[in-house]
Amino acid sequence: MNNGITVWKNFLNQEEISLIDNECDKYGWKPWENYYMTPNPGTNVRIFWAKDMMKSYKVKNLLIDKIENFLGKKIIVDRLFANARSHGQCGNFHTDVPLNQEGECLTFVYYIHKGWRPEYGGHLIFEINDEIISYWPQYNSSVLFNSKMPHCVLEPTIHCKEFRMNLSMMFRVKDKL
């Protein structure tokens, strides 16, 4: 983990991508208020599009297996959802769990949109030691980071006519495998 952030390109193979696509198609988009996130003081709650994926055991088990193998530890999933933003739906800096949350809490983001181009924007940014670190949401890549780390999802630019989509999974690390 560089700066507490791990990035994978080409995270899934074609069979796993098809599984994710098929499972995501089973759930509908709905406006989702980020009630579980802890925005910085003085910021407004943001609404984005989401699909609750907690009942998609195929997706959950696939991601659990890959992440547990990487960490060498068991994990407990607290939230799993697909998330989408369009132009005008910029996020705010927040953490995914309260800063006083006990234990090791991590967030995993997997990018499911195809054909994403750099001019579409939609970066995931982190604030670390008064510096901004930016990750471009490249298809079939993923990012793993500490859920207590302040981060923000930027909106797609005006050049993009589609959703910036990803799977997000927040989990707690339990113990060794």
C-alpha positions as CSV (number, residue, x, y, z in Angstrom):
1,M,0.0,0.0,0.0
2,N,1.5,3.3,-1.2
3,N,0.3,6.1,1.2
4,G,-2.1,3.5,2.5
5,I,-3.6,3.0,-1.0
6,T,-3.4,-0.1,-3.2
7,V,-4.3,0.1,-6.9
8,W,-4.8,-2.9,-9.2
9,K,-5.2,-2.7,-12.9
10,N,-7.0,-5.5,-14.8
11,F,-8.4,-6.7,-11.4
12,L,-10.8,-9.3,-12.8
13,N,-10.7,-11.8,-15.6
14,Q,-13.3,-11.9,-18.3
15,E,-15.5,-14.6,-16.6
16,E,-15.5,-12.5,-13.3
17,I,-16.3,-9.3,-15.2
18,S,-19.3,-11.1,-16.8
19,L,-20.5,-12.3,-13.4
20,I,-20.3,-8.7,-12.0
21,D,-22.1,-7.3,-15.1
22,N,-24.9,-9.9,-14.8
23,E,-25.4,-9.4,-11.1
24,C,-25.4,-5.6,-11.5
25,D,-28.1,-5.9,-14.1
26,K,-30.4,-7.5,-11.6
27,Y,-30.7,-4.4,-9.4
28,G,-32.1,-1.0,-10.3
29,W,-30.6,2.4,-9.7
30,K,-32.1,4.6,-7.1
31,P,-31.1,8.0,-5.5
32,W,-29.1,7.3,-2.4
33,E,-28.2,9.8,0.2
34,N,-24.8,9.1,1.7
35,Y,-26.2,9.0,5.3
36,Y,-23.5,6.5,6.4
37,M,-20.5,8.7,5.4
38,T,-19.1,11.3,7.7
39,P,-18.7,14.5,5.8
40,N,-16.3,17.2,7.0
41,P,-18.0,19.8,9.2
42,G,-19.9,22.4,7.2
43,T,-20.5,20.2,4.1
44,N,-23.8,19.2,2.7
45,V,-25.0,15.6,2.4
46,R,-24.7,14.5,-1.3
47,I,-27.1,12.3,-3.2
48,F,-25.9,9.9,-5.9
49,W,-27.3,6.9,-7.7
50,A,-26.8,3.5,-6.2
51,K,-27.7,-0.2,-6.2
52,D,-27.6,-2.1,-2.9
53,M,-25.6,-5.2,-3.7
54,M,-25.5,-6.8,-0.2
55,K,-27.8,-9.6,-1.4
56,S,-25.6,-10.4,-4.4
57,Y,-23.7,-13.3,-2.8
58,K,-21.9,-14.1,-6.0
59,V,-20.4,-10.6,-6.2
60,K,-19.8,-10.4,-2.4
61,N,-18.1,-13.8,-2.3
62,L,-15.9,-13.1,-5.4
63,L,-14.6,-9.9,-3.8
64,I,-14.2,-11.4,-0.3
65,D,-12.1,-14.2,-1.8
66,K,-9.8,-11.9,-3.7
67,I,-9.4,-9.4,-0.9
68,E,-8.9,-12.0,1.8
69,N,-6.2,-13.7,-0.3
70,F,-4.5,-10.3,-0.8
71,L,-4.6,-9.4,2.9
72,G,-4.1,-12.9,4.3
73,K,-6.9,-12.0,6.8
74,K,-10.6,-12.6,7.1
75,I,-13.0,-9.7,6.5
76,I,-16.5,-8.9,7.4
77,V,-18.5,-6.9,4.8
78,D,-20.5,-4.0,6.2
79,R,-21.7,-2.5,2.9
80,L,-21.6,-3.4,-0.8
81,F,-23.2,-1.3,-3.5
82,A,-22.8,-0.1,-7.0
83,N,-22.6,3.7,-7.2
84,A,-23.0,6.1,-10.1
85,R,-22.5,9.8,-10.6
86,S,-23.3,11.9,-13.6
87,H,-22.2,15.5,-14.4
88,G,-23.2,17.8,-11.6
89,Q,-23.1,15.1,-8.9
90,C,-19.7,16.0,-7.3
91,G,-19.0,14.4,-3.9
92,N,-17.5,15.9,-0.8
93,F,-14.5,15.0,1.3
94,H,-15.6,12.4,3.8
95,T,-14.5,9.2,5.6
96,D,-16.5,6.0,5.2
97,V,-16.5,5.2,8.9
98,P,-16.3,7.5,11.9
99,L,-12.7,8.3,12.9
100,N,-13.2,6.8,16.3
101,Q,-14.4,3.4,14.8
102,E,-12.4,0.6,16.4
103,G,-10.4,-1.9,14.4
104,E,-9.1,-1.9,10.9
105,C,-11.7,-0.7,8.4
106,L,-11.0,-0.7,4.7
107,T,-12.9,0.5,1.5
108,F,-12.6,-1.3,-1.8
109,V,-13.6,0.4,-5.1
110,Y,-13.9,-1.4,-8.4
111,Y,-14.6,0.5,-11.6
112,I,-17.3,-1.2,-13.8
113,H,-17.9,1.4,-16.5
114,K,-16.6,0.5,-19.9
115,G,-15.0,3.0,-22.4
116,W,-14.1,5.6,-19.8
117,R,-11.9,8.3,-21.2
118,P,-9.5,10.6,-19.3
119,E,-11.4,13.7,-20.4
120,Y,-14.5,12.3,-18.6
121,G,-12.9,13.1,-15.2
122,G,-14.6,11.4,-12.2
123,H,-11.4,10.9,-10.3
124,L,-11.2,9.5,-6.8
125,I,-9.1,11.9,-4.8
126,F,-7.5,11.6,-1.3
127,E,-6.2,14.3,1.1
128,I,-3.0,13.0,2.7
129,N,-0.7,15.3,4.7
130,D,-2.1,18.4,3.0
131,E,-1.5,16.8,-0.5
132,I,-4.1,15.7,-3.0
133,I,-3.6,12.3,-4.6
134,S,-5.8,11.5,-7.6
135,Y,-6.8,8.2,-9.2
136,W,-8.4,8.0,-12.6
137,P,-11.4,5.6,-12.6
138,Q,-10.0,3.2,-15.3
139,Y,-12.3,0.3,-16.3
140,N,-11.5,-3.0,-14.5
141,S,-9.2,-1.3,-12.0
142,S,-9.7,-1.1,-8.3
143,V,-8.5,0.8,-5.3
144,L,-8.2,-0.3,-1.7
145,F,-7.7,2.2,1.2
146,N,-8.3,2.9,4.9
147,S,-12.0,3.8,5.4
148,K,-10.9,6.6,7.8
149,M,-8.9,8.3,5.1
150,P,-10.6,11.5,3.8
151,H,-11.5,11.1,0.1
152,C,-13.9,12.5,-2.5
153,V,-15.4,11.4,-5.8
154,L,-15.3,14.1,-8.4
155,E,-18.1,14.3,-10.9
156,P,-17.8,13.4,-14.6
157,T,-17.0,16.4,-16.8
158,I,-19.4,18.0,-19.2
159,H,-17.8,15.8,-21.9
160,C,-19.3,12.7,-20.4
161,K,-22.8,11.7,-21.2
162,E,-22.9,8.6,-19.1
163,F,-22.6,7.5,-15.4
164,R,-19.2,7.0,-13.7
165,M,-19.9,3.6,-12.1
166,N,-18.1,1.5,-9.5
167,L,-18.7,-1.1,-6.9
168,S,-17.9,0.0,-3.4
169,M,-17.4,-2.4,-0.5
170,M,-16.7,-1.3,3.1
171,F,-15.4,-4.0,5.4
172,R,-13.7,-4.7,8.7
173,V,-10.6,-6.9,9.0
174,K,-10.9,-9.7,11.5
175,D,-7.9,-12.0,11.7
176,K,-5.5,-14.2,9.8
177,L,-6.9,-16.8,7.4
